[in-house]
Amino acid sequence: MSKHSSLKASGSAAGKRSVMKRFERVKLLKERGQWKAGTSPIGLPKTKGEA
């Protein structure tokens, strides 16, 4: 029995993620010079990744 076409993996896992993890956001803010030492990593501002 074959799988229905809607249940097959369509390569969506290989696509670019639109959400960054907290450590990735902190790293990006450090690279941009927008991170201050002693700042809490909770409640970070929204950041856009590399375009």
PDB file of N, CA, C and O in Angstrom:
ATOM      1  N   MET A   1       0.838  -1.167   0.000  1.00  0.00           N
ATOM      2  CA  MET A   1       0.000   0.000   0.000  1.00  0.00           C
ATOM      3  C   MET A   1       0.895   1.248   0.000  1.00  0.00           C
ATOM      4  O   MET A   1       1.858   1.323   0.764  1.00  0.00           O
ATOM      5  N   SER A   2       0.584   2.193  -0.832  1.00  0.00           N
ATOM      6  CA  SER A   2       1.405   3.399  -0.921  1.00  0.00           C
ATOM      7  C   SER A   2       0.831   4.515  -0.046  1.00  0.00           C
ATOM      8  O   SER A   2      -0.349   4.509   0.303  1.00  0.00           O
ATOM      9  N   LYS A   3       1.702   5.478   0.299  1.00  0.00           N
ATOM     10  CA  LYS A   3       1.265   6.610   1.113  1.00  0.00           C
ATOM     11  C   LYS A   3       0.498   7.617   0.256  1.00  0.00           C
ATOM     12  O   LYS A   3       0.770   7.779  -0.933  1.00  0.00           O
ATOM     13  N   HIS A   4      -0.446   8.275   0.875  1.00  0.00           N
ATOM     14  CA  HIS A   4      -1.157   9.347   0.192  1.00  0.00           C
ATOM     15  C   HIS A   4      -0.173  10.490  -0.054  1.00  0.00           C
ATOM     16  O   HIS A   4       0.724  10.715   0.758  1.00  0.00           O
ATOM     17  N   SER A   5      -0.330  11.205  -1.150  1.00  0.00           N
ATOM     18  CA  SER A   5       0.632  12.249  -1.519  1.00  0.00           C
ATOM     19  C   SER A   5       0.707  13.367  -0.481  1.00  0.00           C
ATOM     20  O   SER A   5       1.748  14.012  -0.364  1.00  0.00           O
ATOM     21  N   SER A   6      -0.351  13.613   0.267  1.00  0.00           N
ATOM     22  CA  SER A   6      -0.317  14.678   1.268  1.00  0.00           C
ATOM     23  C   SER A   6       0.479  14.286   2.500  1.00  0.00           C
ATOM     24  O   SER A   6       0.815  15.156   3.304  1.00  0.00           O
ATOM     25  N   LEU A   7       0.793  13.007   2.680  1.00  0.00           N
ATOM     26  CA  LEU A   7       1.524  12.535   3.851  1.00  0.00           C
ATOM     27  C   LEU A   7       3.015  12.388   3.608  1.00  0.00           C
ATOM     28  O   LEU A   7       3.772  12.148   4.549  1.00  0.00           O
ATOM     29  N   LYS A   8       3.444  12.526   2.383  1.00  0.00           N
ATOM     30  CA  LYS A   8       4.858  12.377   2.062  1.00  0.00           C
ATOM     31  C   LYS A   8       5.621  13.634   2.458  1.00  0.00           C
ATOM     32  O   LYS A   8       5.086  14.740   2.387  1.00  0.00           O
ATOM     33  N   ALA A   9       6.868  13.462   2.874  1.00  0.00           N
ATOM     34  CA  ALA A   9       7.721  14.595   3.194  1.00  0.00           C
ATOM     35  C   ALA A   9       8.058  15.325   1.905  1.00  0.00           C
ATOM     36  O   ALA A   9       8.491  14.712   0.930  1.00  0.00           O
ATOM     37  N   SER A  10       7.860  16.623   1.903  1.00  0.00           N
ATOM     38  CA  SER A  10       8.078  17.378   0.674  1.00  0.00           C
ATOM     39  C   SER A  10       9.320  18.247   0.727  1.00  0.00           C
ATOM     40  O   SER A  10       9.403  19.250   0.019  1.00  0.00           O
ATOM     41  N   GLY A  11      10.286  17.879   1.555  1.00  0.00           N
ATOM     42  CA  GLY A  11      11.517  18.644   1.609  1.00  0.00           C
ATOM     43  C   GLY A  11      11.382  19.934   2.391  1.00  0.00           C
ATOM     44  O   GLY A  11      12.237  20.812   2.273  1.00  0.00           O
ATOM     45  N   SER A  12      10.336  20.076   3.185  1.00  0.00           N
ATOM     46  CA  SER A  12      10.145  21.308   3.946  1.00  0.00           C
ATOM     47  C   SER A  12      11.182  21.444   5.058  1.00  0.00           C
ATOM     48  O   SER A  12      11.453  22.554   5.517  1.00  0.00           O
ATOM     49  N   ALA A  13      11.757  20.339   5.491  1.00  0.00           N
ATOM     50  CA  ALA A  13      12.766  20.386   6.551  1.00  0.00           C
ATOM     51  C   ALA A  13      14.061  21.022   6.048  1.00  0.00           C
ATOM     52  O   ALA A  13      14.846  21.532   6.848  1.00  0.00           O
ATOM     53  N   ALA A  14      14.291  20.999   4.752  1.00  0.00           N
ATOM     54  CA  ALA A  14      15.503  21.562   4.199  1.00  0.00           C
ATOM     55  C   ALA A  14      15.373  23.061   3.958  1.00  0.00           C
ATOM     56  O   ALA A  14      16.350  23.712   3.589  1.00  0.00           O
ATOM     57  N   GLY A  15      14.187  23.616   4.161  1.00  0.00           N
ATOM     58  CA  GLY A  15      13.971  25.042   3.941  1.00  0.00           C
ATOM     59  C   GLY A  15      14.591  25.882   5.036  1.00  0.00           C
ATOM     60  O   GLY A  15      15.023  25.352   6.060  1.00  0.00           O
ATOM     61  N   LYS A  16      14.639  27.189   4.829  1.00  0.00           N
ATOM     62  CA  LYS A  16      15.232  28.106   5.802  1.00  0.00           C
ATOM     63  C   LYS A  16      14.263  28.347   6.948  1.00  0.00           C
ATOM     64  O   LYS A  16      13.074  28.589   6.742  1.00  0.00           O
ATOM     65  N   ARG A  17      14.805  28.275   8.172  1.00  0.00           N
ATOM     66  CA  ARG A  17      13.965  28.536   9.339  1.00  0.00           C
ATOM     67  C   ARG A  17      13.691  30.029   9.444  1.00  0.00           C
ATOM     68  O   ARG A  17      14.565  30.840   9.139  1.00  0.00           O
ATOM     69  N   SER A  18      12.497  30.398   9.869  1.00  0.00           N
ATOM     70  CA  SER A  18      12.166  31.809  10.040  1.00  0.00           C
ATOM     71  C   SER A  18      12.260  32.230  11.501  1.00  0.00           C
ATOM     72  O   SER A  18      12.045  33.399  11.822  1.00  0.00           O
ATOM     73  N   VAL A  19      12.577  31.296  12.384  1.00  0.00           N
ATOM     74  CA  VAL A  19      12.661  31.587  13.810  1.00  0.00           C
ATOM     75  C   VAL A  19      14.063  31.242  14.293  1.00  0.00           C
ATOM     76  O   VAL A  19      14.602  30.182  13.975  1.00  0.00           O
ATOM     77  N   MET A  20      14.647  32.161  15.069  1.00  0.00           N
ATOM     78  CA  MET A  20      15.980  31.918  15.602  1.00  0.00           C
ATOM     79  C   MET A  20      15.876  31.543  17.074  1.00  0.00           C
ATOM     80  O   MET A  20      14.995  32.026  17.785  1.00  0.00           O
ATOM     81  N   LYS A  21      16.763  30.694  17.517  1.00  0.00           N
ATOM     82  CA  LYS A  21      16.806  30.318  18.929  1.00  0.00           C
ATOM     83  C   LYS A  21      17.465  31.437  19.714  1.00  0.00           C
ATOM     84  O   LYS A  21      18.133  32.299  19.142  1.00  0.00           O
ATOM     85  N   ARG A  22      17.274  31.421  21.030  1.00  0.00           N
ATOM     86  CA  ARG A  22      17.763  32.508  21.880  1.00  0.00           C
ATOM     87  C   ARG A  22      19.266  32.722  21.738  1.00  0.00           C
ATOM     88  O   ARG A  22      19.719  33.860  21.614  1.00  0.00           O
ATOM     89  N   PHE A  23      20.047  31.635  21.755  1.00  0.00           N
ATOM     90  CA  PHE A  23      21.498  31.791  21.654  1.00  0.00           C
ATOM     91  C   PHE A  23      21.899  32.368  20.302  1.00  0.00           C
ATOM     92  O   PHE A  23      22.897  33.083  20.210  1.00  0.00           O
ATOM     93  N   GLU A  24      21.137  32.070  19.251  1.00  0.00           N
ATOM     94  CA  GLU A  24      21.429  32.630  17.932  1.00  0.00           C
ATOM     95  C   GLU A  24      21.143  34.130  17.911  1.00  0.00           C
ATOM     96  O   GLU A  24      21.879  34.897  17.288  1.00  0.00           O
ATOM     97  N   ARG A  25      20.072  34.548  18.592  1.00  0.00           N
ATOM     98  CA  ARG A  25      19.733  35.970  18.650  1.00  0.00           C
ATOM     99  C   ARG A  25      20.777  36.742  19.437  1.00  0.00           C
ATOM    100  O   ARG A  25      21.160  37.843  19.041  1.00  0.00           O
ATOM    101  N   VAL A  26      21.249  36.173  20.560  1.00  0.00           N
ATOM    102  CA  VAL A  26      22.285  36.834  21.360  1.00  0.00           C
ATOM    103  C   VAL A  26      23.562  36.967  20.540  1.00  0.00           C
ATOM    104  O   VAL A  26      24.200  38.020  20.557  1.00  0.00           O
ATOM    105  N   LYS A  27      23.940  35.917  19.826  1.00  0.00           N
ATOM    106  CA  LYS A  27      25.146  35.950  18.992  1.00  0.00           C
ATOM    107  C   LYS A  27      25.040  37.031  17.922  1.00  0.00           C
ATOM    108  O   LYS A  27      25.998  37.763  17.676  1.00  0.00           O
ATOM    109  N   LEU A  28      23.874  37.129  17.288  1.00  0.00           N
ATOM    110  CA  LEU A  28      23.666  38.125  16.243  1.00  0.00           C
ATOM    111  C   LEU A  28      23.717  39.536  16.818  1.00  0.00           C
ATOM    112  O   LEU A  28      24.291  40.435  16.203  1.00  0.00           O
ATOM    113  N   LEU A  29      23.121  39.740  17.993  1.00  0.00           N
ATOM    114  CA  LEU A  29      23.158  41.052  18.628  1.00  0.00           C
ATOM    115  C   LEU A  29      24.589  41.434  19.011  1.00  0.00           C
ATOM    116  O   LEU A  29      24.968  42.600  18.906  1.00  0.00           O
ATOM    117  N   LYS A  30      25.386  40.452  19.457  1.00  0.00           N
ATOM    118  CA  LYS A  30      26.792  40.723  19.790  1.00  0.00           C
ATOM    119  C   LYS A  30      27.569  41.135  18.541  1.00  0.00           C
ATOM    120  O   LYS A  30      28.374  42.065  18.590  1.00  0.00           O
ATOM    121  N   GLU A  31      27.335  40.455  17.438  1.00  0.00           N
ATOM    122  CA  GLU A  31      28.029  40.776  16.189  1.00  0.00           C
ATOM    123  C   GLU A  31      27.681  42.180  15.710  1.00  0.00           C
ATOM    124  O   GLU A  31      28.527  42.877  15.150  1.00  0.00           O
ATOM    125  N   ARG A  32      26.429  42.593  15.932  1.00  0.00           N
ATOM    126  CA  ARG A  32      25.989  43.922  15.512  1.00  0.00           C
ATOM    127  C   ARG A  32      26.363  45.014  16.516  1.00  0.00           C
ATOM    128  O   ARG A  32      26.202  46.201  16.231  1.00  0.00           O
ATOM    129  N   GLY A  33      26.859  44.617  17.689  1.00  0.00           N
ATOM    130  CA  GLY A  33      27.227  45.590  18.710  1.00  0.00           C
ATOM    131  C   GLY A  33      26.038  46.128  19.485  1.00  0.00           C
ATOM    132  O   GLY A  33      26.136  47.186  20.105  1.00  0.00           O
ATOM    133  N   GLN A  34      24.906  45.413  19.461  1.00  0.00           N
ATOM    134  CA  GLN A  34      23.697  45.858  20.149  1.00  0.00           C
ATOM    135  C   GLN A  34      23.499  45.137  21.480  1.00  0.00           C
ATOM    136  O   GLN A  34      22.478  45.337  22.138  1.00  0.00           O
ATOM    137  N   TRP A  35      24.443  44.313  21.883  1.00  0.00           N
ATOM    138  CA  TRP A  35      24.329  43.539  23.122  1.00  0.00           C
ATOM    139  C   TRP A  35      25.179  44.202  24.197  1.00  0.00           C
ATOM    140  O   TRP A  35      26.366  44.457  23.991  1.00  0.00           O
ATOM    141  N   LYS A  36      24.565  44.481  25.346  1.00  0.00           N
ATOM    142  CA  LYS A  36      25.285  45.075  26.469  1.00  0.00           C
ATOM    143  C   LYS A  36      25.586  43.984  27.479  1.00  0.00           C
ATOM    144  O   LYS A  36      24.736  43.136  27.751  1.00  0.00           O
ATOM    145  N   ALA A  37      26.794  43.999  28.039  1.00  0.00           N
ATOM    146  CA  ALA A  37      27.185  43.005  29.034  1.00  0.00           C
ATOM    147  C   ALA A  37      26.267  43.122  30.248  1.00  0.00           C
ATOM    148  O   ALA A  37      25.956  44.226  30.696  1.00  0.00           O
ATOM    149  N   GLY A  38      25.839  41.985  30.773  1.00  0.00           N
ATOM    150  CA  GLY A  38      24.966  41.963  31.929  1.00  0.00           C
ATOM    151  C   GLY A  38      23.485  42.028  31.588  1.00  0.00           C
ATOM    152  O   GLY A  38      22.645  41.993  32.487  1.00  0.00           O
ATOM    153  N   THR A  39      23.153  42.122  30.315  1.00  0.00           N
ATOM    154  CA  THR A  39      21.757  42.158  29.894  1.00  0.00           C
ATOM    155  C   THR A  39      21.153  40.766  30.015  1.00  0.00           C
ATOM    156  O   THR A  39      21.815  39.766  29.739  1.00  0.00           O
ATOM    157  N   SER A  40      19.902  40.712  30.428  1.00  0.00           N
ATOM    158  CA  SER A  40      19.217  39.431  30.552  1.00  0.00           C
ATOM    159  C   SER A  40      18.879  38.875  29.172  1.00  0.00           C
ATOM    160  O   SER A  40      18.422  39.622  28.307  1.00  0.00           O
ATOM    161  N   PRO A  41      19.092  37.587  28.953  1.00  0.00           N
ATOM    162  CA  PRO A  41      18.731  36.997  27.663  1.00  0.00           C
ATOM    163  C   PRO A  41      17.225  36.739  27.543  1.00  0.00           C
ATOM    164  O   PRO A  41      16.750  36.284  26.502  1.00  0.00           O
ATOM    165  N   ILE A  42      16.489  37.029  28.600  1.00  0.00           N
ATOM    166  CA  ILE A  42      15.035  36.861  28.564  1.00  0.00           C
ATOM    167  C   ILE A  42      14.419  38.150  28.024  1.00  0.00           C
ATOM    168  O   ILE A  42      14.823  39.245  28.416  1.00  0.00           O
ATOM    169  N   GLY A  43      13.457  38.023  27.138  1.00  0.00           N
ATOM    170  CA  GLY A  43      12.783  39.196  26.587  1.00  0.00           C
ATOM    171  C   GLY A  43      13.618  39.958  25.575  1.00  0.00           C
ATOM    172  O   GLY A  43      13.614  41.188  25.556  1.00  0.00           O
ATOM    173  N   LEU A  44      14.326  39.233  24.744  1.00  0.00           N
ATOM    174  CA  LEU A  44      15.160  39.873  23.715  1.00  0.00           C
ATOM    175  C   LEU A  44      14.305  40.563  22.674  1.00  0.00           C
ATOM    176  O   LEU A  44      13.172  40.145  22.435  1.00  0.00           O
ATOM    177  N   PRO A  45      14.822  41.616  22.046  1.00  0.00           N
ATOM    178  CA  PRO A  45      14.075  42.248  20.964  1.00  0.00           C
ATOM    179  C   PRO A  45      14.040  41.326  19.748  1.00  0.00           C
ATOM    180  O   PRO A  45      14.888  40.447  19.594  1.00  0.00           O
ATOM    181  N   LYS A  46      13.058  41.538  18.900  1.00  0.00           N
ATOM    182  CA  LYS A  46      12.973  40.762  17.661  1.00  0.00           C
ATOM    183  C   LYS A  46      14.151  41.130  16.780  1.00  0.00           C
ATOM    184  O   LYS A  46      14.526  42.299  16.691  1.00  0.00           O
ATOM    185  N   THR A  47      14.731  40.142  16.134  1.00  0.00           N
ATOM    186  CA  THR A  47      15.883  40.392  15.269  1.00  0.00           C
ATOM    187  C   THR A  47      15.684  39.679  13.947  1.00  0.00           C
ATOM    188  O   THR A  47      15.181  38.557  13.897  1.00  0.00           O
ATOM    189  N   LYS A  48      16.082  40.337  12.892  1.00  0.00           N
ATOM    190  CA  LYS A  48      16.044  39.737  11.564  1.00  0.00           C
ATOM    191  C   LYS A  48      17.379  39.081  11.302  1.00  0.00           C
ATOM    192  O   LYS A  48      18.424  39.634  11.642  1.00  0.00           O
ATOM    193  N   GLY A  49      17.354  37.902  10.697  1.00  0.00           N
ATOM    194  CA  GLY A  49      18.591  37.202  10.358  1.00  0.00           C
ATOM    195  C   GLY A  49      19.248  37.814   9.151  1.00  0.00           C
ATOM    196  O   GLY A  49      18.843  38.873   8.673  1.00  0.00           O
ATOM    197  N   GLU A  50      20.271  37.137   8.660  1.00  0.00           N
ATOM    198  CA  GLU A  50      20.952  37.625   7.471  1.00  0.00           C
ATOM    199  C   GLU A  50      19.997  37.558   6.281  1.00  0.00           C
ATOM    200  O   GLU A  50      19.276  36.577   6.100  1.00  0.00           O
ATOM    201  N   ALA A  51      20.006  38.588   5.498  1.00  0.00           N
ATOM    202  CA  ALA A  51      19.097  38.634   4.349  1.00  0.00           C
ATOM    203  C   ALA A  51      19.698  37.968   3.141  1.00  0.00           C
ATOM    204  O   ALA A  51      19.065  37.917   2.086  1.00  0.00           O
TER     205      ALA A  51
END
